[in-house]
Amino acid sequence: MNNQIFNNKTILVTGGTGSFGNRFTETLLKKYKFKKLIIFSRDELKQYEMSEKFKNKKLRFFLGDVRDFERLNMAMKNVDIVVHAAALKQVPSAEYNPTECIKTNINGAENVIRASISNKVKKIIALSTDKSANPINLYGATKLVSDKLFIAANNITGGSNTIFSVVRYGNVVGSRGSVLPFFKKIIRNKSQNFLPITHKNMTRFWITLDQGINFVINSLFQMKGGEIFVPKLPSVKIIDLAKSLSTNHKLKIIGVRPGEKIHEIMCPLESSKNTIEFQTYYCIEPSIKFTNKKVNYLINKNKEKGKRVKETFEYSSETNPNFLKIKEIKKLNNINDTV
């Protein structure tokens, strides 16, 4: 059962002081009986603030960078589960600083894989993004490479029980750097009388932080190694998001930013032959065959039988049948009508 997945286990989270890491820690402390949780990140101030926030003896704070293999290797000693959340993820920043993004998102991913195998970690799940599917920006391209590395890692584990999988989901409501807090800041500070919209038709998949945490935990339970888990999510029109926040601000089209897509894709058309649909998620099985394991991805650990999607299937924020209306966006984001 997935409610016992962390029982007496030691878990390590890379990039653990971010939005995901904070809520993941809070969730584990409230609901699970784990042995130890290691927060691995490079920011000492955020680690201090997090230690003050939670004040729990089960937490360990490990300063380090995923670019540093030796430090990662040391941190993973006796670790059972790794959640790889560390990444440089700001799209325009990655376009202007490509080598830095590559060092963290690609070289860092390889270091996580090597350290995990070296320490015989049982389960490693990497957080990905909708931008890794048919990428047009450097951030998405680096995450696609990262996804490929984690999937292929299942072929180099030898006789160990180490398995690697990937979770891919869309924009997290209210996470640092996302559009929602950006809009709210403009409204709160009264800095301008308009909300900037990059494109009038822009759409995005939408997921709350708690939904993201729960999906990662469920995927850790379900994972067999090599698959990409994609949750079924609603889409939002960015114009509707802006309208849900304020009726007093005009909407101003400012143009698409460097590397930005109009719509996002989570299951590309080209992956349809490998995509299996379950009740609440899609599973993209690996296109390569592993030499040391045979896995049936059609039946999950809840004994639910999946079905293969049609060859014409593509999971896009534009064609998604589930779009949130303005009232639903308000409810989801706890937006007050008087803003």
N, C-alpha and C positions, 0 to 999 in steps of 0.2 A: 504493500500500500504506500502511496506517495506521502502519507502523513508520518511515515516511519523512515523515510529516506535518509534523514540526517541523524538518526539515533546513534549516539556514541561515535559520531564521525567528526573528523577535522576538515574544515572547509577553508579554502583560500579564495579571496576575491581580488583580482587585479583591478586597479583603478577604483578601489573600494571606498574612496571618500567622495565619489560623485553622487548624483541623484539616485542612480540605481543602487549603488553600494549602501547608501544610508537607509533606503527603504527596505532593501534586502536584509540588512542587519536587524532592523526593527521587526520585520516579519519573523525572522528566525528566533529572535529572543522571545517573541510573544507566543509562537505556535509550535516550536520544535525543540526537541531534547538533544542538542548536539554537544559534542565534547569541547570543541574549540573553533573559533572563527578568526581567521587571520586577514586583516585588512592590509593589503599590499598597495602602496601608492607612493608618489614622490613628494607630496606636499605636507610638510611637518605641521603647518598651522591647521590645515583641515583635519589632520589626524588628531591633534590636540583637542580641537573643537568637538570632534566626534567622540573622543574618549570621555570628555566632560559631559556630553549629551547622554551617553548610555551608561557609563560607570558600571561595567559588568566584567567580572573576573574571567569570563569565558572569551573575551575579546583580546586579540593580540594585534599590535600595530607594528608593521614592518615597513620601514622606509626603504624605498628602492624604485627602480625604473625597469620596465619590461625590456628595455634595450640592453640591460645588464644581465647576461646569462648567469654569471656566477652568483649574483645576489638572488636571482629567482630560484636557482638550484638549491641554495641554502634555505630559502623560505619554504620550499615545498617538502622539506624533510617530514616524513610521517603524515603527509596530507592525503586524504581520501578522495576529496572532490575539489575541482577547480572551476570557478566561474570567471571567464576572461572578459572583463568589461572595459579594460583600459584601451583608450583610443584617442587619437586626435580627430575630431569629427566636425569641425567648422568648415563648411564647403568653401567659402571664399578664401579663408586662411590657408587651406590646403592648396588652392590654386596658386597662391603667391609664395608658398613655402613647401614645395613638393617634396624635397629630400627629407625634411623633418617628419612629414606625414608618413613617408615610406619607412623611415627608421622605426617609428613607433608601431604602425599598423601592420607592416609586413615583417620586418626583422624582429619586432617584439613578439608577433605571433609565433614565429619559428622558435624563439627562445622559450616561450611558454610550452610549446610542444616538446622540445628537447628536455627541458627540466621535468616535465610531467612523466615522460618515458623513463628518464634517469631515476626518478624517485618512485616509479611504479604506482603512480596515482591511478585510481580506479576509473573515475569519470571526469571528463573535461568537456565543458560546454562553452562555446564562444558566442558572444552577442554580436550579431551582425545588423544589417540595416537594409531597408528597401532600396537604398541607393546602390547596393552591390549588384542588383539585377539589371542587366543591360546598362552598365554605368556610362555616364558621359562626363563625370567630373573625377578628379584625382582621388578624392575621399572614397567615392564608390568603387573606383578601380582598385584601390589598396584593400578595401574590405572584401572585394571579390577574390583577390589573391589570397587574403587571409582565410576566407571560406574554403578555398581549394586546398590550402595547406592543412587545415584541420581535418578535412575529409580524407585526404591522402595519408594523413598521419596514421590512420587505422591499418595501413599496409606495412608499417615499419615498427610495429609494437612487438614483433616476435611472438614468443609463447606467453606473454603477460596478458592479464585481463584488462589492460588499459584500453578505454574506448573514447573516441572523440566525436562530438556532434556540434551542430550550429543551430542557433535560434535567430530567425530573421523577422523583425517587425518594424512598424512604421513610426511616425512621429509621436513621441511621448508627451502627453498633455502637461504643460507647465514645467518641463525639464529645462535646465539651464541652457540658454542659447536658443531656445525655441521661440516661435513667433508669438505665442500667447503672452508670456511675461513681457515681451517687447512691446506689444500693443498696450498691455495694462500699464506699463511704465509711462508711455506717452499720455495716456488718459489721466493717470494719477498726478503726473507732474505738470499737466496742462502746457506742455512744451510746444505743441503745435495743434492746429485745428483740423488736422486730417490724419488718417491712418494710411500708411504707404502699402500699396498692393503691387506686387511685382508683375502679375498678369491676371487679367479679369477672369480667365477660365481655370486658374490653377486649382488643383485638388490634391489632397493628401489623405493617406490612411491615418486613423486616429486611435490611440490606445492610452489608457490611463496608466500611471506608474504602478499602481497595485495590480492591474491586469497584466502588465508586463512581468512583474515579479512572479505572479502565480503561474503564468505561462512558462517561464523559465524553470520553475520548480517542477511543474508537471512534465516538462520536456526532459528534465534530469531523470525523472521516474521512468518515462517511456523510452528513452534512448537505447538503441542497440548498437550504435556506432556507424557514422558515415552519412547520416541523414541530416537534412535541413528542415527544421520545424517552422511553419508559417501559420500564425493564428488567423482566424476569420475575423476581420475587423470592419467597422463602418468607415466610410469616407466622409470628408467634409470639403466644402468649397471654401477657400480662404476668404472670399468675399462674404460668405455667410458667417464665418467666424468673426470677422470684423464687425458686421452688423449686430451680432449677438452681444458684443461688448459695449457698443455705444451708438446711440441715435443722434448724438450731438456732433459727431465728427464726420467730415466728408471722407470719401474714399478717393485716393489719388494713385493712379497707375504710374509706377516709377520705372518699369522695365525689369526684365529678368536679370538676376545677378550672375556673375561668372560661375559656370558649372551647374546652374540650377535647372531642374526639369520642370515642365508644366504639370506633368502627372507622374506618379510613381508606380512601379511594378514590383510585385513581390514573387510571383510565379511567372517567369517569362514563357512565351509561346514555345521557345526552343526547348524548354524543360518539361513540356507537357507529357512526353512519353515516360518520364520518370516521376510524375506527380501523382500522389495518392490522396484522395479526399476522405477525411474522417468527419465526424459530426461537428467538431469545433475548430479543426485545424487542417492544414495540408501538410503532407510529408513529401519532400523531394528526395527520393532515394539516390544514392551515388551512381554516376554514369560509369565509373570504373569498377572493375571486379577485384575484390580483395583476395589475396592468395591464401590468407590464413583463417578466413572465416566465411561462413555462408549464413546469410541473414534473410528472414522472411519479413519484409516491411509491411506486408498487407494486413497483418493482424497485430494490433497493439497489445500492451500488457494488461489492458482492461478487457481483453478478448473481443474488442470491437473489430469487425472486419471492414477494412477500407475498400474503396472502389477507385479504379483508375479513371482519370479525367479524360475527356475527349482530346483528340490531337489538336483541335482548334482552341483549346483552353488557354487563357491568359488571365492572371489575377492582377488587375490594374485599378488604381484609385479612380480612374476616369469611368470605366465600365462596370465597376462594382455595383451590384443591385441594391446595396445597403448604404444609402446616404442619410446623414443626420440633418434634420431640419433645424432651423434657428432655435426653436424652443428646446429641442433635445440637446443642442450644443450648450445652451445656457445651463441646463440641468446637469449635464456631464461636467461642466467646468465650474459649477457653483457660482455662476455669474448673477449678480444682483441686477434687476431691471433698472435700478435707479442710477447705475454707473454713468 
